[in-house]
Amino acid sequence: MRALLSALEERLEHPTARGLVAAVTLAIADGVLVPGTKLPPIRTIATELALSPTTVSSAWALLARSGTVRTAGRHGTTVLDVTGAGVGRYRRALAQPAPLAQDLSTGVPDQDLLPTLGVVLSQVDRAGTPNSYLQDPVLPELAELLRADWPYPPPRLAVVDGAMDALDLVTRTALRPGDRVVVEHPCFPPVVDLLEALSVEIVGVPVDDEGLDPDAFAQALQRPVAAVVLQPRGQNPTGVTTTRRRARRLAELVGLGETLVIEDDSAHGLSPTPALSLGEWLPEQSVHIRSFSKSYGPDLRLAAMSGPPELMRAVDRRRHLGQGWSSRLLQRILVGLLTEPAAVAQVERAQQEYARRRRLLRDALAARSVSVGGTEGLNMWIPVEDETAAVVRLASQGIGVSAGSPFAALPTPQGHVRLTCGLVVEGHDDLAQRIADAAQTVGWGARAR
């Protein structure tokens, strides 16, 4: 016990709950605390580290919420295995009970609607060589294209290996254990997985038809919030796009404080709505991430991001310790896809086709008294009586959907499933009837309640 307490004392920089959370997290990362370790009683920790029992109790609560420890009353507090953190919700969201004829649970684009690469690849004759491993990691031609239609003048740009890479870099650079971070409810599960792995306190705020609910957001801001993570267009899973009026209101609520706004815009190229960012009002507090996966191909693995210069310099330093830069070969291919007339036309047709598929399924569901919100995007958020029963019933018919619970950042009495409507080419009426029937299905567990 003495060695354990000494390890925590060495890592305790601030005598606060967040400071203790950070010390425990560092001890786990350093291998001092291994899964299964029993932590000393709260009063022992408090006495030895000169903290109040309330401070220790608050720290244990934060660690328990993040899945780092398990508290069991008189049985004490135990360190959990967090090596699998970051994939739990995502795996549950995509889990299917059987092979499926029509898997609509994936959230991926239709490969037949991605632009072809023939003409673009014919213009790329070699991979190229950087003049220095320290030169600007953003291809100048790509930077010029990005700046021309960015939703606000970007203080500093970077190109990284996809939206999740961008989110990982920003959150690991800007956040500390115990920070409060606002996320949308419902929320894209990997975002919550990522934040839980960082031992931050996650605060869910509901999304309505215009974006993040301003009243609930204002309530969350009554206490310090280190960051808020938003999806401004085609929110996954709801398909909601933030209105300009709502974006301005959210920016007013954030104000010129310490809260960092992190925006994940995955709809570029497929959204009819002009790009929007709180960075228009809060450029020094906003990180805007633009993914090209949905429109140009998930395997392209590229996303652009802008943010405050100091934060972006810290992100660059972190990247230099690892991959350094994202492939300039892939960046050159992206430049071709963004400028080659045939590729541009293919992406425009994809936008129209996704809108058609969504509209047909939405209208067919409405005709069967199943109301679906949102206006765009590849996914639909469908209310059901019992999500487990709905998932199983649809799976028995060869149709895969995602259970809604992994997307939830708040407790909710209403069940949901997420369905990737962007993959539904035809048969919208038949599918809508099957969904409507499944939406009313109630399992034995729900009947018992």
C-alpha positions as CSV (number, residue, x, y, z in Angstrom):
1,M,0.0,0.0,0.0
2,R,2.8,2.4,0.8
3,A,4.3,2.0,-2.7
4,L,0.9,2.7,-4.2
5,L,0.4,5.8,-2.1
6,S,3.9,7.0,-3.0
7,A,3.2,6.5,-6.7
8,L,0.0,8.6,-6.5
9,E,1.8,11.3,-4.4
10,E,4.6,11.6,-7.0
11,R,2.0,12.1,-9.8
12,L,-0.3,14.5,-7.8
13,E,0.3,17.9,-9.2
14,H,-2.8,19.6,-7.9
15,P,-4.7,18.8,-4.6
16,T,-8.1,18.6,-6.3
17,A,-10.4,15.9,-7.6
18,R,-9.2,16.4,-11.1
19,G,-5.6,16.3,-9.9
20,L,-6.1,13.0,-8.2
21,V,-7.9,11.6,-11.3
22,A,-4.8,12.7,-13.4
23,A,-2.5,11.0,-10.9
24,V,-4.4,7.7,-11.0
25,T,-4.6,7.8,-14.8
26,L,-0.9,8.4,-15.1
27,A,-0.2,5.6,-12.6
28,I,-2.3,3.2,-14.8
29,A,-0.5,4.4,-17.9
30,D,2.9,3.8,-16.3
31,G,1.9,0.3,-15.2
32,V,2.0,1.1,-11.5
33,L,-1.7,0.4,-11.1
34,V,-2.7,-2.8,-13.0
35,P,-6.2,-4.2,-13.5
36,G,-7.5,-5.8,-10.4
37,T,-5.6,-3.5,-8.0
38,K,-7.6,-2.7,-4.9
39,L,-7.3,1.0,-4.0
40,P,-6.9,2.0,-0.3
41,P,-10.0,3.3,1.5
42,I,-11.0,6.9,0.8
43,R,-10.0,8.1,4.3
44,T,-6.6,6.5,4.0
45,I,-6.0,8.2,0.6
46,A,-7.2,11.5,2.0
47,T,-5.0,11.3,5.1
48,E,-1.8,10.2,3.3
49,L,-2.2,12.7,0.4
50,A,-3.5,15.6,2.6
51,L,-6.8,15.8,0.8
52,S,-10.3,15.9,2.1
53,P,-12.4,12.7,1.9
54,T,-14.9,14.7,-0.3
55,T,-12.1,15.4,-2.8
56,V,-11.1,11.7,-3.0
57,S,-14.8,10.6,-3.3
58,S,-15.3,13.1,-6.2
59,A,-12.2,11.7,-7.9
60,W,-13.4,8.1,-7.5
61,A,-16.8,9.1,-9.0
62,L,-15.2,10.6,-12.0
63,L,-13.0,7.6,-12.5
64,A,-16.0,5.3,-12.1
65,R,-18.0,7.2,-14.7
66,S,-15.1,6.8,-17.2
67,G,-14.9,3.1,-16.6
68,T,-11.4,3.3,-15.0
69,V,-12.4,1.9,-11.6
70,R,-15.3,0.1,-10.1
71,T,-16.6,1.2,-6.7
72,A,-18.5,-1.4,-4.6
73,G,-19.2,0.1,-1.2
74,R,-17.6,-1.8,1.6
75,H,-15.9,-4.1,-0.9
76,G,-13.7,-1.2,-2.0
77,T,-12.6,0.4,-5.3
78,T,-10.9,-1.7,-8.0
79,V,-8.9,-0.7,-11.0
80,L,-10.5,-2.0,-14.2
81,D,-8.9,-3.1,-17.5
82,V,-9.1,-0.1,-19.8
83,T,-7.0,-1.5,-22.6
84,G,-10.1,-2.0,-24.7
85,A,-11.4,1.5,-24.1
86,G,-12.4,3.5,-27.1
87,V,-14.3,0.8,-28.9
88,G,-17.0,-0.4,-26.5
89,R,-19.9,1.6,-27.6
90,Y,-19.0,1.4,-31.3
91,R,-18.8,-2.4,-31.2
92,R,-22.1,-2.6,-29.5
93,A,-23.7,-0.3,-32.0
94,L,-22.6,-2.4,-34.9
95,A,-23.1,-5.8,-33.3
96,Q,-25.5,-8.0,-35.2
97,P,-27.1,-11.3,-34.0
98,A,-26.8,-13.1,-37.4
99,P,-25.6,-12.7,-41.0
100,L,-27.8,-10.2,-42.9
101,A,-29.1,-9.8,-46.4
102,Q,-29.5,-6.0,-46.0
103,D,-27.1,-4.6,-43.4
104,L,-28.3,-1.0,-42.7
105,S,-26.4,-0.7,-39.4
106,T,-23.0,0.4,-40.7
107,G,-23.3,4.2,-41.3
108,V,-21.0,3.9,-44.4
109,P,-21.6,5.4,-47.8
110,D,-22.7,3.4,-50.8
111,Q,-19.5,2.5,-52.7
112,D,-21.4,2.8,-56.0
113,L,-21.8,6.5,-55.3
114,L,-18.2,7.2,-54.6
115,P,-16.3,9.1,-57.4
116,T,-14.1,6.9,-59.7
117,L,-10.3,7.4,-59.5
118,G,-9.2,6.6,-63.1
119,V,-8.7,10.2,-64.4
120,V,-7.3,11.5,-61.1
121,L,-4.8,8.6,-60.7
122,S,-3.7,9.1,-64.3
123,Q,-2.5,12.6,-63.3
124,V,-0.4,11.3,-60.4
125,D,2.8,9.9,-61.8
126,R,4.9,9.5,-58.6
127,A,4.6,9.7,-54.8
128,G,6.9,12.7,-54.5
129,T,9.6,13.5,-52.0
130,P,9.4,16.2,-49.3
131,N,12.3,18.7,-49.2
132,S,12.4,18.3,-45.5
133,Y,10.6,16.2,-42.9
134,L,9.8,19.5,-41.2
135,Q,8.2,21.2,-44.2
136,D,4.5,22.2,-44.1
137,P,2.5,19.0,-43.9
138,V,-0.4,20.4,-45.9
139,L,0.0,20.3,-49.7
140,P,-0.1,24.0,-50.8
141,E,-2.7,23.3,-53.6
142,L,-5.0,21.6,-51.1
143,A,-4.6,24.4,-48.5
144,E,-5.6,26.9,-51.2
145,L,-8.8,24.9,-52.0
146,L,-9.6,24.5,-48.3
147,R,-9.3,28.2,-47.5
148,A,-11.5,29.1,-50.5
149,D,-14.6,27.5,-49.0
150,W,-13.9,27.1,-45.3
151,P,-16.8,28.4,-43.2
152,Y,-14.6,31.1,-41.6
153,P,-11.1,32.4,-42.2
154,P,-9.0,29.5,-40.7
155,P,-6.3,30.7,-38.4
156,R,-4.2,27.6,-39.1
157,L,-4.9,24.4,-41.2
158,A,-3.8,20.8,-40.9
159,V,-4.5,17.6,-42.8
160,V,-4.8,14.4,-40.7
161,D,-5.8,10.8,-41.2
162,G,-9.5,11.1,-40.9
163,A,-12.0,12.7,-38.5
164,M,-11.4,10.4,-35.6
165,D,-7.6,11.0,-35.9
166,A,-8.4,14.7,-35.7
167,L,-10.7,14.3,-32.7
168,D,-8.1,12.1,-31.0
169,L,-5.3,14.6,-31.6
170,V,-7.3,17.6,-30.4
171,T,-8.9,16.0,-27.3
172,R,-5.6,14.4,-26.2
173,T,-3.8,17.8,-26.6
174,A,-6.5,20.1,-25.1
175,L,-8.3,18.0,-22.4
176,R,-7.2,16.7,-19.0
177,P,-8.7,14.0,-16.8
178,G,-11.7,15.3,-14.9
179,D,-12.6,18.1,-17.5
180,R,-16.2,18.5,-18.3
181,V,-17.0,18.0,-21.9
182,V,-20.5,18.5,-23.5
183,V,-21.6,16.1,-26.2
184,E,-24.7,15.8,-28.2
185,H,-27.5,13.4,-27.2
186,P,-27.7,11.2,-29.1
187,C,-24.1,11.1,-30.1
188,F,-21.7,9.2,-32.4
189,P,-20.5,6.4,-30.1
190,P,-16.7,6.6,-31.0
191,V,-16.7,10.2,-29.7
192,V,-17.9,9.0,-26.3
193,D,-15.5,6.0,-26.4
194,L,-12.6,8.5,-27.0
195,L,-13.6,10.8,-24.3
196,E,-14.2,8.0,-21.7
197,A,-10.7,6.8,-22.5
198,L,-9.4,10.3,-21.4
199,S,-11.3,10.1,-18.1
200,V,-13.2,13.3,-18.7
201,E,-16.7,14.0,-17.3
202,I,-19.2,13.7,-20.2
203,V,-22.2,15.9,-20.1
204,G,-25.0,15.1,-22.6
205,V,-27.1,17.8,-24.1
206,P,-30.1,17.0,-26.3
207,V,-30.3,17.8,-30.0
208,D,-33.6,19.2,-31.4
209,D,-34.5,20.1,-35.0
210,E,-32.1,23.0,-35.1
211,G,-29.1,21.5,-33.3
212,L,-27.9,21.5,-29.7
213,D,-30.6,22.6,-27.3
214,P,-29.6,26.1,-26.1
215,D,-31.5,26.0,-22.8
216,A,-29.9,22.6,-21.8
217,F,-26.5,23.9,-23.0
218,A,-26.8,27.0,-21.0
219,Q,-27.6,24.9,-17.9
220,A,-24.5,22.8,-18.6
221,L,-22.4,25.9,-18.8
222,Q,-23.4,26.9,-15.2
223,R,-20.2,24.9,-14.3
224,P,-16.9,25.1,-16.2
225,V,-17.0,23.3,-19.5
226,A,-13.6,22.5,-21.2
227,A,-15.0,21.6,-24.6
228,V,-18.2,21.0,-26.5
229,V,-18.2,18.5,-29.4
230,L,-20.7,19.1,-32.2
231,Q,-21.7,17.7,-35.6
232,P,-22.9,20.8,-37.5
233,R,-24.4,19.0,-40.6
234,G,-26.2,15.7,-41.0
235,Q,-25.6,14.8,-37.4
236,N,-25.0,11.1,-36.8
237,P,-27.4,9.5,-35.9
238,T,-30.3,12.0,-36.2
239,G,-29.6,13.7,-39.5
240,V,-30.1,17.1,-37.9
241,T,-28.2,20.1,-39.4
242,T,-27.6,23.1,-37.2
243,T,-29.3,26.2,-38.3
244,R,-27.4,29.5,-38.6
245,R,-29.7,31.0,-36.0
246,R,-28.9,28.2,-33.5
247,A,-25.2,28.4,-34.3
248,R,-25.1,32.1,-33.4
249,R,-27.0,31.4,-30.2
250,L,-24.6,28.7,-29.2
251,A,-21.7,31.0,-29.9
252,E,-23.3,33.6,-27.6
253,L,-23.7,31.1,-24.8
254,V,-20.1,29.9,-25.1
255,G,-18.9,33.5,-25.1
256,L,-15.2,34.5,-24.9
257,G,-14.4,32.1,-22.2
258,E,-12.3,28.9,-21.9
259,T,-14.6,26.5,-23.6
260,L,-13.2,25.0,-26.8
261,V,-15.7,24.3,-29.6
262,I,-14.8,21.1,-31.5
263,E,-16.9,20.6,-34.7
264,D,-16.9,17.3,-36.7
265,D,-18.4,18.0,-40.2
266,S,-18.5,14.7,-42.0
267,A,-21.1,15.8,-44.6
268,H,-18.8,17.8,-46.9
269,G,-19.8,17.3,-50.5
270,L,-23.0,15.5,-49.7
271,S,-24.8,18.3,-47.9
272,P,-26.9,20.9,-49.7
273,T,-26.5,23.2,-46.7
274,P,-23.6,25.6,-46.8
275,A,-20.8,24.8,-44.4
276,L,-21.4,26.4,-41.0
277,S,-19.1,26.9,-38.0
278,L,-19.2,28.6,-34.6
279,G,-15.7,29.7,-35.7
280,E,-17.5,32.5,-37.6
281,W,-18.1,34.1,-34.2
282,L,-15.4,32.4,-32.1
283,P,-12.4,31.8,-34.3
284,E,-9.9,31.6,-31.4
285,Q,-12.0,29.0,-29.6
286,S,-13.1,26.7,-32.5
287,V,-11.7,23.6,-34.0
288,H,-13.4,22.7,-37.3
289,I,-12.9,19.3,-38.8
290,R,-13.9,18.4,-42.3
291,S,-14.0,14.8,-43.3
292,F,-13.9,13.6,-46.9
293,S,-14.7,9.9,-46.1
294,K,-18.5,10.0,-46.8
295,S,-18.2,11.8,-50.1
296,Y,-14.9,10.6,-51.5
297,G,-14.3,7.3,-49.8
298,P,-13.6,6.1,-46.2
299,D,-10.3,4.5,-47.3
300,L,-8.9,7.9,-48.4
301,R,-8.4,8.4,-44.7
302,L,-8.1,12.2,-44.9
303,A,-9.7,15.1,-43.0
304,A,-8.8,18.8,-42.8
305,M,-8.9,20.8,-39.6
306,S,-8.5,24.3,-38.5
307,G,-8.1,25.7,-35.0
308,P,-6.4,28.3,-32.7
309,P,-2.7,28.6,-33.7
310,E,-1.4,27.7,-30.2
311,L,-3.5,24.5,-30.1
312,M,-2.6,23.6,-33.7
313,R,1.1,24.0,-33.0
314,A,0.7,21.6,-30.1
315,V,-1.1,19.1,-32.3
316,D,1.7,19.4,-34.9
317,R,4.3,18.7,-32.2
318,R,2.3,15.6,-31.1
319,R,2.1,14.4,-34.8
320,H,5.9,15.0,-35.3
321,L,6.4,12.4,-32.6
322,G,4.4,9.9,-34.6
323,Q,3.4,9.8,-38.3
324,G,4.6,13.4,-38.9
325,W,2.2,14.1,-41.8
326,S,-0.6,12.6,-43.8
327,S,0.5,11.2,-47.2
328,R,1.0,13.9,-49.7
329,L,0.2,11.3,-52.4
330,L,-3.3,11.0,-50.9
331,Q,-3.5,14.7,-50.6
332,R,-2.7,15.1,-54.3
333,I,-5.4,12.5,-55.1
334,L,-7.9,14.5,-53.0
335,V,-7.0,17.7,-54.8
336,G,-7.8,15.9,-58.1
337,L,-11.1,14.7,-56.7
338,L,-12.0,18.2,-55.6
339,T,-11.2,19.8,-58.9
340,E,-11.6,17.1,-61.7
341,P,-15.0,17.9,-63.4
342,A,-16.0,14.3,-63.7
343,A,-15.4,13.6,-60.0
344,V,-17.2,16.8,-58.9
345,A,-20.2,15.8,-61.0
346,Q,-20.2,12.3,-59.5
347,V,-20.2,13.7,-55.9
348,E,-23.1,16.1,-56.9
349,R,-25.1,13.2,-58.2
350,A,-24.4,11.2,-55.0
351,Q,-25.7,14.1,-53.0
352,Q,-29.0,14.1,-54.9
353,E,-29.3,10.3,-54.8
354,Y,-28.8,10.2,-51.0
355,A,-31.4,12.9,-50.6
356,R,-33.8,10.9,-52.8
357,R,-33.3,7.7,-50.8
358,R,-33.8,9.6,-47.5
359,R,-36.9,11.3,-48.7
360,L,-38.6,8.2,-50.0
361,L,-38.0,6.2,-46.8
362,R,-39.0,9.2,-44.6
363,D,-42.3,9.6,-46.5
364,A,-43.0,5.9,-46.4
365,L,-42.5,5.8,-42.7
366,A,-44.6,8.9,-42.1
367,A,-47.4,7.2,-44.0
368,R,-47.2,4.5,-41.4
369,S,-47.2,6.9,-38.4
370,V,-43.5,6.6,-37.8
371,S,-42.1,10.1,-37.5
372,V,-38.4,10.7,-38.2
373,G,-36.5,13.9,-37.6
374,G,-33.5,15.3,-39.3
375,T,-33.1,16.7,-42.9
376,E,-30.0,15.1,-44.4
377,G,-27.2,12.7,-43.9
378,L,-26.8,8.9,-44.4
379,N,-28.6,7.9,-41.3
380,M,-32.1,8.0,-39.7
381,W,-32.9,7.9,-36.0
382,I,-36.1,5.9,-35.6
383,P,-38.2,5.7,-32.4
384,V,-39.3,2.2,-31.3
385,E,-41.1,0.8,-28.4
386,D,-38.3,-1.7,-27.5
387,E,-35.0,-1.3,-29.3
388,T,-33.7,-4.9,-28.6
389,A,-36.9,-6.4,-29.8
390,A,-36.9,-4.2,-32.9
391,V,-33.3,-5.1,-33.7
392,V,-33.9,-8.8,-33.3
393,R,-37.1,-8.7,-35.3
394,L,-35.5,-6.9,-38.2
395,A,-32.5,-9.2,-38.1
396,S,-34.8,-12.2,-38.4
397,Q,-35.9,-10.7,-41.7
398,G,-32.4,-10.2,-42.9
399,I,-32.3,-6.4,-42.1
400,G,-29.6,-5.0,-39.9
401,V,-30.0,-1.8,-37.8
402,S,-28.0,-0.4,-34.9
403,A,-29.5,-0.4,-31.4
404,G,-29.9,3.2,-30.1
405,S,-28.5,2.7,-26.6
406,P,-24.8,3.0,-27.6
407,F,-25.6,6.5,-29.1
408,A,-27.2,7.8,-25.9
409,A,-25.4,10.3,-23.7
410,L,-28.4,10.7,-21.4
411,P,-31.0,8.3,-20.0
412,T,-34.0,8.2,-22.1
413,P,-37.4,6.4,-21.8
414,Q,-37.8,6.3,-25.6
415,G,-36.0,3.5,-27.5
416,H,-34.5,4.1,-30.9
417,V,-32.6,2.4,-33.7
418,R,-30.2,3.9,-36.2
419,L,-30.7,2.9,-39.8
420,T,-28.4,3.9,-42.7
421,C,-31.0,5.1,-45.2
422,G,-28.2,6.0,-47.6
423,L,-27.8,2.4,-48.5
424,V,-31.5,1.8,-49.4
425,V,-31.6,2.0,-53.2
426,E,-35.2,0.6,-53.7
427,G,-38.0,-1.1,-51.9
428,H,-38.7,1.8,-49.6
429,D,-42.3,1.0,-49.0
430,D,-41.6,-2.6,-48.1
431,L,-38.8,-1.6,-45.8
432,A,-40.9,1.1,-44.1
433,Q,-43.6,-1.5,-43.3
434,R,-41.1,-3.8,-41.8
435,I,-39.7,-1.0,-39.7
436,A,-43.1,0.2,-38.6
437,D,-44.0,-3.3,-37.5
438,A,-40.7,-3.7,-35.6
439,A,-41.2,-0.3,-34.0
440,Q,-44.3,-1.6,-32.2
441,T,-42.7,-4.9,-31.2
442,V,-42.2,-5.3,-27.4
443,G,-40.0,-8.0,-25.9
444,W,-40.7,-10.0,-22.8
445,G,-38.4,-7.8,-20.7
446,A,-40.3,-4.7,-21.7
447,R,-43.7,-6.4,-20.9
448,A,-42.4,-7.4,-17.5
449,R,-41.5,-3.7,-16.7
